[in-house]
Amino acid sequence: MNPTTTSCWNYREAFSRNLGLVNAAEQEQLRNSRVAVVGLGGVGGIDLVTLARLGISRFTIADPDIFEMANTNRQFGAMQSTMQQLKADVMAKIVHDINPEADIRIFREHIGSHNAEQFLKDADIMADGIDAFEIEVRRILFRQAARQGIYALGAGPVGFSTAWVIFDPKGMSFDDYFGLSDGMDSIEQFAAYIVGMVPKATQRVYMDISEIDFDAHRGPSVGAACELAAGVLTAEVAKILLKRGVRCCAPHYYQFDPYVGRFIHGRLIAGGKYHPLQRLKRWWLIQYLRSRQITSPPK
């Protein structure tokens, strides 16, 4: 329990309004569940807070970065009072302010093959809040989650929409779904990931992709989409932890776009990596990103 816990704190009262959507026994199950949240920026920070308000009381969190001014439009912990502070420390403090009894393990360093197993230790599920451009660390963590028998999922903001895929540790792997393999460069990985997350790309009618700067790891994003992402991720986490509802895991995918009023639930055969249209989309995106890369002048 956090040492700042107040004498008037009462878990059951704090989360009593969840009853009717979960029962008392299920609320206790959520209380004793551990979620590993990797990345605490636009998606991961609001994921963490939304899961905490569900009553989950055990977390393992990781982010080595600090809050900066450009985070303000979408990241839950980005405020004038938190600029230049570690995201992991700020978000842990926010969760303790919601739930003083929360047990939070903090990783302030990058997660990789050297510490992925330790990061996921005792976790019941992993929530992916990693920067969209960082694919290799995703490969490591989703692979490790499968080894440890842990469900893993991420809901990402795409324009004004959110897209998500759930990975069953006994089902299709992250690499197989996205068609990823060793030897691919970072642009090839990114293209495979984006095309796999949004095969129908509802956002294409209103998003200006010329604002994507691969070198700077920068692209269009809004807070509303991050909040949508946190909502669907929390619902899926609840279903998995409580063994309720229908869970359609990879190769199934989802996208909800309120801007165009569309909800899509589809299935990518063989992860789409052998589908001609998916391959064409990947090829086009790779060529587009390469054409916009900043190249160093010859010496």
C-alpha positions, 0 to 999 in steps of 0.5 A: 500500500502506498505510504500516503494512504489516507485513513478514510480510503475505502476501496469498495466505496471508491469503485461501488459505481462499477457494480451492475457492470461487474459484480462484487466478486469480479471487482475483487478479482480486478483489484487483485489483477496486475496489468503491465503497461509499457509506454506512458505517453498518448495512449499508455498514460490514459490506458493506465488511468482508465484501468485504475478507475476500473479498480485494478490495483496492481500495475507494472509500468515502464517509460524512460522519457520525460514530459515535453511541451509537444505532449500537451495535446494528447498525453494525460500526464502532460501539464505545465506542472509536470514538464521535464519530469519522468513520465513513469513517476508522474503517472505513478503519482496520479494512479496513487492519487486515484487509488492510494492502495495501488501496488506499482512497480516502476521501470524507468529504463527502456524495455528490451530483451534484457528485461522483458521477462522481469517487466512481465513478471506476475502480470495477468495481461500486457497493455501496449502504449509504445510509440507507433514508430517503435516496432522492434521493442513490440516484437520483443514484448509480444513474443515474451508475453506469449512465452509467459502465457499472457494476453497482450493487446494495444489500441492505438490512435489513428486520426480521430479513430482507434484500432486494436488487435488482441493477441492470445498467447496460444494463438497467432503471434504478433510477427505472423499477424503483421508479417514481420521478420528479422532483417526488415528495416525500420521503415518496412517494419513501420509500414507492416505495422500500420497496414496491419493495424488499419487494413481498411484505413477509414482515416485516409479520407481526412488525414494528411499523411504528409505530416508524418515525419518518420525520421522525427517519429512524429505524426498527426494525433489528437487526444480524443483518439487516445481516449477512445483507445483507452476505452476500448482497451479497458473493455477488452482487458476487463473481458479477458481478466473476468473471462467474459464476453467474446474475445476475437483475437488475431487474425481479427482486427477492429477499427472504430472511427466516429469521425466518419461513423464507421466500425469495422471488425475484420479478419486478415488471413495469414496476417495479410502478409500474403494478401496481394492488396495488403502487400500493395499497401505496404509497398506503397507506404514504404516507397512514400516514407523512403521518398520523404526521408531526410538524407545526409549530403555526401561528404 
